[in-house]
Amino acid sequence: MNATLAAVVLSLLSAVGYATAAVAQERLASRTRPGSGVLRLLGHGAWWWAVGLNAAGALLHVAALKYGSLTLVQPLGALTLVAAVPLGARLAGRRVARTEWRGTVLTLLGLAALLLAAGGTPPHETLSLPEALGIAAVALVLVTTLVRRAGRPGARPGLRFAAASGLVSGVASALTQTVTVSVTDHTHGPAISWRTAVLALLVAAFAVGGLLLSQTAYRGGLGAPLAMVTLANPVAASVIGLALLGERLQGGAVGVLLAVVGAAAAARGVVLLTRATATTTPASHPPAAPPSPAAPGPPALQRPPAMPELPTTPATVTPRPQTPPLSSAPPAPPSVPRSAAPAPDRAPASAPLLH
């Protein structure tokens, strides 16, 4: 098995691992509140399942970078999109939309064109420590800009976080290739050195950052963010490989034209997947319909117009006499003074009669 074939096979297996991890991350993001922190994610078993799948894909990816250049291995990551979009739709209980298929096919055709233009020679050049630190600083500035602009009105935060994740992952791949070549190829000095240790720390930091950024990006769906990650990753890695590692495109001017056409087709596929995500995501939570104006009923059922109110005089309120409180014993008869006693109607029997 030659080096190019080994790189392709390992890249295919890595793409399957990354695709399954992306679906697991998207499912976890749909069940997690937007304000949830990293500590809350650590309590989910699905998070560790996704971390394990990403780790398996990363190990296979590192092995592929040993046998193939960045411009060869990185575009093969587009196969992650092929497996993840149908798998995500299957787990969500829906069919893959026609727009999603078109976007996926265009993205794959564009990345295939980039793959044809890429060189297949095994890597030999490595990044120096100043070059690696400079790349890390530029990537940090770009990621900070994307994350800050994600909160602006009208911005698509999922795509911005996905672009940041793809950029970070591409830089991590370039640094990983340098570490792998430095450890396995002894022509670049000792296998273990301060340079290798610093580069390994940068790889770990960028790998964790890319994982967290992609987890945030998948809250808005799977198709468009994954397509953006799949596109930004090989672009960032290929720029580093062409500019600093001595890699070249095949075919001269024709290869450059093929790479430009492929990049345009892949970008068009990302746009289609973005539209598909915008139309399928709100479908699960349809907005409430505005209240329709009430239709006038028949004349017999309409309410008659209200009569004008007549002026009224304020009524005089007569205070009610207060009733004495009730008691258990009957009230005593009122006492009458002697001077007020009435005179008898007739004299007593013992009084003498007057003539």
Disulfide bonds with the S-S distance in Angstrom:
none
